[in-house]
Amino acid sequence: MTRNDWTKEEILAIYNKPLMELLYEAATVHRKHHDPNKVQVSTLLSIKTGGCPEDCGYCPQAARYHTDIEGNDLMSVSQVKAQALRAKSSGSSRVCMGAAWRNVKDGEEFDKVLEMVRTINKLDMEVCCTLGMVTENQAKRLAEAGLYAYNHNLDSSEEYYKEVISTRGYQDRLDTISNVRKSKVTVCSGGIIGMGESLGDRAGMLVALATLNPQPESTPINALVPVEGTPLEEQQKISIWEMLRMVATTRIVMPETQVRLSAGRTDMSREGQAMCFFAGANSIFAGDKLLTTPNPNVDDDMEMFKLLGLEPQKAFEKKSQPQSVSAEESKYKPLNEKPKWSRPGHTIVRNVEAKAKAKTKV
Ligand code: SF4
């Protein structure tokens, strides 16, 4: 049975169990709720890269930091379709489109994204978007276009979130998730470990996710990839043991959720990834890039699947394909709302320093 009343103490006690016990328990929960030999494969596509006004300390796409990434404007629908077809032919059942926006704004660009959603849905693939904060009406418009999932990560615990981002608050994240829940779109939400947070913060993030009712249908667990020029450029990479504990704990407290190995997989050996699959991870991001950071190539992943006897999960195995309504027949129209997303604006010293450093480099 899925519990929605987990406490931080309970989650910390699970995370800190002797490793063999933790893995055994997680693998047992995993087998009860999922086929342990199936792994869902998603391709992440950056449809609009860089130039983001936010100050997320881990992100090379924030305009205020000086990083090497090449930005691009919103891709065309035909470009996205070509990439989706490529992803499908290499074994992906889902395309996740990411745009470096603070929040969705009604207008031409959002209409184009809705058309991308319709196009990929027609390819019989699951479509996910990660576009920043959304209102209830925008979530319903995405649902109507045929969106399967919306990603909005909580990133960390509420307390540590304030140490990483100052341009929006934790409540904005929760409000967006709640707006998505008012539509038929499933929720994808997870976070990043290795940003300097404590074990208590990792448990705090899992409390926030596991006490959502219903829990997210998918949860990406990212390992920070420190990128030069970002405030977190000097963070030590986390070890496989920490990833393993986080995956296993997530599996135990969120038994039905698809737990996704996300950023940081290039630093994990096949043996390490195999242990994560054993501990309950049952999804990966495929493709040589994760938005802007490196990722193992698809052929390597498929070779690893063969070695481990894993099979890619088919599209719509967990939930049926959403119907897609054309723009002309849509019953939800743009409301041009002006939602009051917060902007706490507190000082995060390392973010301020990275911004100042970037100015001297331009
Ligand atoms: S994580 Fe998203 S919102 Fe934050 S700076 Fe990067 S692109 Fe912008």
Residues whose N, C-alpha, C, O or C-beta is under 5 A from the ligand:
A	BS01	SF4	C52 E54 D55 C56 C59 Q61 A62 A100 W101
